[in-house]
Structure formats: C-alpha cells, structure tokens
Amino acid sequence: MATGDTVLVTGGAGFIGCALAERLAPTADRWVVLDNLHPQVHASGQRPDALHQSSELVVGDVTDPQTWDDLLCDFRPDIVVHLAAETGTAQSLSEATRHAQVNVVGTTEMLDAFGRHDHVPGHMVLSSSRAVYGEGAWQKSDGTLFFPGQRSHAQLAEGQWDFPDAASLPSSSIGTLLAPTSIYGATKVAQEHILTAWAGAHDAALTVLRLQNVYGPGQSLTNSYTGIVSLFSQLARAGKSIPLYEDGSIVRDFVLIDDVADAFVAVLQRGPAGRSEPYDIGTGLATTIAELARSIAAFHSAPEPHITGQFRDGDVRAASCNIAPTLAELSWKPRFALDEGIARLQEWIESQV
C-alpha cells in the first residue's frame, strides 16, 4: 500500500477492521469502510469509537446490489480488504442460509458490482479462516498420515474426543487438504475459490490470509460467538470457574489482534506478489483450552476451571498452523506470547466495564 491509495474495507468496523484502520487509515487517500453494523457485533448500532476518525463509514450490506452501486458510482478503490463475514462456527450449523448469504453471496455481489462499474482493484486481500482445514491432518504412531474428517455426533456423544493411536499435526496452506466441518468453514472455502477464479479471469492480484483464533482488546464482549478467550475472561473476572468442553484438551492457536493486524499491514505494504498459496497467520504454537483457562483464572485468582464433557457438533479437536512458509515470504512474525496477550485483554476488559 502506497501513500495516497484509496482503500475499501468490507466489514471494516469490526474487530480486525478497527485495528487495521488504526494503523493504516491515516496514510490512505481515502479509507472507506462498508459495514452493516450488525447488532450481534455492534450492540448500539452506532459507529464504534475504536474506528479511526479518518475512516469514512458507509452503513450498508454487502449482499445488497444497490449499496454497491451507490458506493462505486464515485469511488474506485485501489485496494479492497474483504473482512465482511458471518463467523459463528456453531451458529452456522443452525443459520446456514445467513452465513452463506453474507459470506458467499456478499462476495459475489461485490464482484458483480465491480463488473457493472468496469473496475478491477489493484489488490484484493481476503480474511479467511483456519476453519477451511476442518480437522486437518493426523499422524498414527507408525508415521502414517491421514485426514480423519469430521467427528460424528455419535462419536462425540460417547466421549470419543480423539482419533485412536494418532496425534494432530499443524495445518498449512501447503499440503493440508481443505475439509471444513462447519457451514462457516465451507463458506470461507467458497470465498477463497470465488475470489481466486475472478482474480484469475481479470488479471487481478489476490492475497488470502487464513487466520487462527484471533483475540484481544477490541473484541466484542456482547457477542456470544466471538470466541472463548473473551468468554473465559469475563467468567474468571466474575470469580467463576471456567467450564471446559470435552476433556479440556481441545487444541487451538490463539493469536493476538495486534499480530493479526500487523500481518495485514505487511501484506498491504508489500503490495501484490506472485504467491498463489494463502498465508497461515497464527503463533505456530498449539495451546489446549485447559491451559488457556488456567492462565486466565490465575490472572484473576478465580477458581480452578472444571471439565463439563459438553461438546459442539462440527467443532474440531485440534487446530493450529505451521507458520514457517509465512515467515519465509512475508515481512512479519508474531510478537506476543499468550500470557502477555491475555494480560492485555484483561486490562482492556477492565477499562470497558
């Protein structure tokens, strides 16, 4: 991204969008945010205070063709950062149409609008998700690699959390099959494929970032689907014992919002590149939810977390990533350890409530 570029950020009034605007909006000629201010994320329905003042907020829906025509009638963005998405993994199983409408149709409406207005952005950046991998690859004790796919409801109901004689491996855009286990994950795969096809047909540059579990200051404290770090933090702050699903050994890669925003900045400042594979953005470290919960509980001197044995259909047992290819090609690396990120989040929550 060069000084003076015009930038469109869909869903840019959200968690990641606000962090990105804080870093880059002042240097853009125009930083335009298209966001519907959905009440699940924006309880007040008002422009968030965290959105940098130089950002031009357009309240509208990515699924509405008229919104796009009104926006593009006098605006030709050099760069498009596509963040707009419904992100509830469990919620997507019961609200599949909503997720598909926003994530898939919202993306195609954007591209159709570019076509109607004869515009091809110089660089498009998609915020994708680790959910595209589903369960990812596992390895048996004899070294055999396999992709187990989705755990069935019956398997989970019997408490069979893991796959026999096997351990999970970190996912990578180079080599890990795409096998989502949620509607949300399937729609993110569709987004990637749709944008890749369109960009290829129009000689447009596309960069895809597959994010692990993002957390940190600025995260919604009212959205029940926003992530377990925020939920655990509020429970521990209230002096409650944190409940752990399954046996507490669910694995995730928790990456602080600052590191995620820095990854987007690195991509935008570098500009279009020849890389065709997505970038995996995380810490590269696997953490169990029990480890996470104990760290948060210790911060607040809250009771020891407890295991409930509950589970969510469509949830994966393990999700982490190999960031070595990203580190080799992108001028970026994660800077914050989990304990430091947790402390920053707790301090921010305290300032909010």
Secondary structure as the mmCIF struct_conf table of DSSP 4:
data_model
#
loop_
_struct_conf.conf_type_id
_struct_conf.id
_struct_conf.beg_label_comp_id
_struct_conf.beg_label_asym_id
_struct_conf.beg_label_seq_id
_struct_conf.end_label_comp_id
_struct_conf.end_label_asym_id
_struct_conf.end_label_seq_id
TURN_TY1_P TURN_TY1_P1 THR A 3 GLY A 4
STRN STRN1 THR A 6 THR A 10
TURN_TY1_P TURN_TY1_P2 GLY A 11 ALA A 13
BEND BEND1 GLY A 14 GLY A 14
HELX_RH_AL_P HELX_RH_AL_P1 PHE A 15 LEU A 24
HELX_RH_3T_P HELX_RH_3T_P1 ALA A 25 THR A 27
BEND BEND2 ALA A 28 ASP A 29
STRN STRN2 ARG A 30 ASP A 35
TURN_TY1_P TURN_TY1_P3 PRO A 39 VAL A 41
TURN_TY1_P TURN_TY1_P4 ALA A 43 SER A 44
BEND BEND3 GLN A 46 GLN A 46
TURN_TY1_P TURN_TY1_P5 ASP A 49 ALA A 50
BEND BEND4 LEU A 51 LEU A 51
TURN_TY1_P TURN_TY1_P6 GLN A 53 SER A 54
STRN STRN3 SER A 55 VAL A 59
TURN_TY1_P TURN_TY1_P7 VAL A 62 THR A 63
HELX_RH_AL_P HELX_RH_AL_P2 PRO A 65 LEU A 72
TURN_TY1_P TURN_TY1_P8 CYS A 73 CYS A 73
BEND BEND5 ASP A 74 ASP A 74
BEND BEND6 ASP A 78 ASP A 78
STRN STRN4 ILE A 79 HIS A 82
TURN_TY1_P TURN_TY1_P9 THR A 89 ALA A 90
HELX_RH_AL_P HELX_RH_AL_P3 GLN A 91 SER A 94
HELX_RH_AL_P HELX_RH_AL_P4 ALA A 96 ALA A 100
HELX_RH_PI_P HELX_RH_PI_P1 GLN A 101 VAL A 105
HELX_RH_AL_P HELX_RH_AL_P5 GLY A 106 ARG A 116
TURN_TY1_P TURN_TY1_P10 HIS A 117 ASP A 118
BEND BEND7 GLY A 122 GLY A 122
STRN STRN5 HIS A 123 SER A 129
HELX_RH_3T_P HELX_RH_3T_P2 ARG A 130 TYR A 133
TURN_TY1_P TURN_TY1_P11 GLY A 134 GLU A 135
STRN STRN6 TRP A 138 LYS A 140
TURN_TY1_P TURN_TY1_P12 SER A 141 ASP A 142
BEND BEND8 GLY A 143 GLY A 143
STRN STRN7 LEU A 145 PHE A 146
HELX_LH_PP_P HELX_LH_PP_P1 GLN A 150 SER A 152
HELX_RH_AL_P HELX_RH_AL_P6 HIS A 153 ALA A 157
TURN_TY1_P TURN_TY1_P13 GLU A 158 GLY A 159
BEND BEND9 ASP A 162 ASP A 162
TURN_TY1_P TURN_TY1_P14 PRO A 164 ASP A 165
STRN STRN8 ALA A 166 SER A 168
STRN STRN9 SER A 171 SER A 171
TURN_TY1_P TURN_TY1_P15 SER A 173 GLY A 175
BEND BEND10 THR A 181 SER A 182
HELX_RH_AL_P HELX_RH_AL_P7 ILE A 183 ALA A 201
TURN_TY1_P TURN_TY1_P16 HIS A 202 ASP A 203
STRN STRN10 ALA A 205 LEU A 211
STRN STRN11 ASN A 213 TYR A 215
BEND BEND11 GLY A 216 GLY A 216
TURN_TY1_P TURN_TY1_P17 PRO A 217 GLY A 218
BEND BEND12 LEU A 221 THR A 222
TURN_TY1_P TURN_TY1_P18 SER A 224 TYR A 225
BEND BEND13 THR A 226 THR A 226
HELX_RH_AL_P HELX_RH_AL_P8 ILE A 228 ARG A 237
TURN_TY1_P TURN_TY1_P19 ALA A 238 GLY A 239
HELX_LH_PP_P HELX_LH_PP_P2 LYS A 240 ILE A 242
STRN STRN12 PRO A 243 LEU A 244
BEND BEND14 TYR A 245 TYR A 245
TURN_TY1_P TURN_TY1_P20 GLU A 246 ASP A 247
BEND BEND15 GLY A 248 GLY A 248
STRN STRN13 VAL A 251 ARG A 252
STRN STRN14 PHE A 254 LEU A 256
HELX_RH_AL_P HELX_RH_AL_P9 ILE A 257 ARG A 270
BEND BEND16 GLY A 274 GLY A 274
BEND BEND17 GLU A 277 GLU A 277
HELX_LH_PP_P HELX_LH_PP_P3 PRO A 278 PRO A 278
STRN STRN15 TYR A 279 ILE A 281
BEND BEND18 GLY A 282 GLY A 282
BEND BEND19 GLY A 284 GLY A 284
STRN STRN16 THR A 287 THR A 288
HELX_RH_AL_P HELX_RH_AL_P10 ILE A 289 HIS A 300
TURN_TY1_P TURN_TY1_P21 SER A 301 SER A 301
HELX_LH_PP_P HELX_LH_PP_P4 ALA A 302 PRO A 305
STRN STRN17 HIS A 306 ILE A 307
TURN_TY1_P TURN_TY1_P22 ASP A 313 GLY A 314
BEND BEND20 ARG A 317 ARG A 317
STRN STRN18 ALA A 318 ALA A 318
STRN STRN19 CYS A 321 CYS A 321
HELX_RH_AL_P HELX_RH_AL_P11 ALA A 324 GLU A 329
BEND BEND21 LEU A 330 SER A 331
HELX_RH_AL_P HELX_RH_AL_P12 LEU A 338 GLN A 352
#
